């Protein structure tokens, strides 16, 4: 699946310093190995700035649009920088393996402001006739989270541990999903809209001041 994605986009040799400007440097004859990808999720109420180096403009992830695109990165080079939210700063130093899709969450952490949670994925379930949906859980208050179609009793994802993800292929239909924690529905269903065959989607469970919160995003690559 990674090779298919790499063939569909211009894969850059990209360091974290290029994320803010989205300036990309192409390999002269295409990538020499599988690409790696990173995105950022802002689960806090304040804007999140991803800063590469001091003096460089940040890439901002607003609370109103909390999931960034996936950015291609050079798997040979660590992704370094800082996450800054409401004047709280966290250092970031990630080694991303070839073929990995890495999601970096900035989640609320009481008086400390935010903490960083990294969830890694190497998807291999591509099916052009199906939609691919992943479920991420980074909310410790819902330790074995389940996700099911709204109004149904069968689970799409069952008992997902914290700081992990699962992915599956489903028929391309209009879908709303219900979060289930400790065998009880939590919050209102989340409308994912019309899922399309061949597309990848993510449902992300994050903590908030009002309890567990579901976010959703189409897994889109930055060009």
Number of C-alpha atoms within 10 A of each C-alpha: 13 19 12 10 14 20 12 10 12 18 26 22 20 22 20 25 20 19 22 16 11 14 12 19 13 13 12 8 6 13 17 8 13 17 23 27 26 23 20 24 24 27 28 23 16 16 18 27 22 24 24 22 13 9 7 12 16 22 21 19 21 18 15 11 12 21 24 23 18 19 25 26 25 23 22 13 15 16 19 16 20 19 26 21 24 13 10 13 18 16 12 17 12 16 14 21 20 17 20 18 22 22 20 20 25 25 22 22 13 9 6 9 17 23 16 15 14 15 16 17 16 14 16 11 12 18 14 12 14 20 21 26 21 21 24 24 25 26 22 15 14 23 16 17 24 24 23 20 18 18 10 9 10 12 16 19 20 16 16 20 18 19 17 15 20 17 20 17 20 16 13 16 14 11 16 16 20 24 25 20 19 13 11 10 15 16 14 13 18 18 14 18 10 12 20 18 17 14 19 20 19 20 21 21 25 26 20 16 10 7 12 19 18 22 18 18 18 17 19 14 19 17 14
